């Protein structure tokens, strides 16, 4: 019974972890945290950018922070091809991935530049952006997940890093083998 349980836990974790598929190409930037390469939609894991219609406040004025986040991601990519390492699919069928262009981690850079917030990862980059009052942090804004909730958008939980689950499973497997 225990072996069956451990097997199911291992299978579920591997399914959630997504096996590390790599997607490459010249993407279309959908918004500040979503790309499309061909028919594949890719959600940048660990970050959350303002929605396309979302506005924020800076210097007493509203600004189109959602559109600016999309433009910023477009500028970061430029004409470079993007490589995305997929980790899992979210409930909307988008591949959760870390993406890079020109060798630069786009997920980290969006948070570091203040055009996205940490959403399960990149807390250090967010703290740095907040301290420098970069991007969103130069004024006030609704967290993207709160904005979506008020405007009928897609509900989404922060992305979790599957590495801790894999490490736990390795420990369980090692302990089980030593028995």
N, C-alpha and C positions, 0 to 999 in steps of 0.2 A: 504494500500500500504506500509506504514512504517513497519507494523508488518511482511509483507511478506519479505521485504528487510532485516530486522533484523534476521528473521528466516533463510534466505539464508546465511547471514554472519555467523551466529552461526553454521550452518551445514558445511559450508566450513572450518571454523576454527577447528571444531571437526574432520573433515576428514583429514585436514593437520596435526593436532596434533597427530593423529595415535592411540589414546586411550590407550597408555601405555602397550603394550603387552610385556611380559617378556619371553626371550628365554634363556635357560640354556644348557650347555653341554661342551664338550671338543672340542674346535674349531681347525680348520686349519687356520693358519695365512697366508692370501693371500699376504698382504703387510703391510706397517706400519700403515695403518688406515682402513684395511678391514679384517674381519674374515668370516669364513664359519662354520656354525653349521648345520650339515646335508645338506639339500638342501638350507637352508637360507643363504643369503649373508648379512652381517652386516657392515655398514659403520659407523665408530666412529664419532659421531656428534660433530661439533664444532672445529674439528682439520683437518689439511691437512698435510700428510707426503709425503716425496719425493717418486716419482714413482720408481718402481723396477729397471728400466734401468737408472735412473738419477744418475749423478755423481756430486760431489761438490768439492771444493778446500779447502785444509788445509795445512798450512806450505809449500806452493808452489807446492803441489802435488794434483792430483785428487784422490778422494776416492769414493767408491761405497756407497754413503749415502742412496740410496734407499734400497739396500740390507741390509745395517746396521740397518736401521729403522725397517725392517721386523724382523731381528734377535733380535733387542732390545725388540720388542713387544713379540716375542716368549719367550725370557728370563723372561720378566715380568710375563707372564702367567705361565710358568713352566708346572707342571703337574696338576695344579689346574683346576677345572671346572670354567667356566665363566658364569656370569649372565648378560644379556643385557636387558636393559629397552628401548623398542622401542618407538619412538616418531612420526615417519612418514616414508614413503618410498620416496626415491629420484626418479628422472625420469628414473633411470636405474634399478629400482625394488629392490634396496638394502634398508634394514631397517636402518634408521638413529637411532642410539642408544648410550646410555651411558653404557659402559661395565665395569664390575668389576671382579677381580680375587683375591681371598684371602682377600676380603673386601676393596681392593684398586681400586680407579677410574683409569682405564687404559687410558682413554682419557686425563685426567689431567696429569698423569704421563708421557705420551709420549711427551707432550709439555714441562712439567717441566724439563725433562731430555734432551731436545733439539733435539729430533728426529722427531718432528712435529711442525708445526706452528699453531697459533690461526687461526681459520677459522669460525668466528662468535661467539666464546666463548673462554674462557681460556686465556684472554689477560694478566691477572696478572701472570700466570705461564710462559707465553712467555717473559714478561718483566724480570722476575727472571732468566730464562735460558739465555737470552741475556746478562744480567749484569754479569752472571757467565761465559759467553762464553762457555756454555755447548753444546755438540753435534754439530749441524749445525752452531751454532753461533761462533764456534772456527775458522771459516774461512769464505769463501764466498760461496753463493749458489743462485740458481734461486728459487724464490717462486714456489712450486709445480704447482700451477695453470698456471703460466707463462711458465714453462717447458712443461706442457701438451699442451698448445696453440701452442708452436713452434714445437712440435713433433707429432702433430696430435692426441693427447690424448682426453679423454672425457672432455668436457667443464662442469664446475660446479661452481655454485655461492656459496658464503659462507653460511653456515647453519644459519638459524635464530632461536632464542629461541621462541617457541610458547607460553611461559608463559605470555608475555606481551599482546598477542592477547586474550588469555583466560581472563586476568584481565580486559582488555578493554570491552570485551563482558559482563562480570559480572557487570561492571559499567553501561553499556547501559541497561542491563536487570533490574538492580536495579532502575535506573532513570525512565525507562518505567513503572515499577510497581508502583512507587510513584505518577505517573500522575493521 
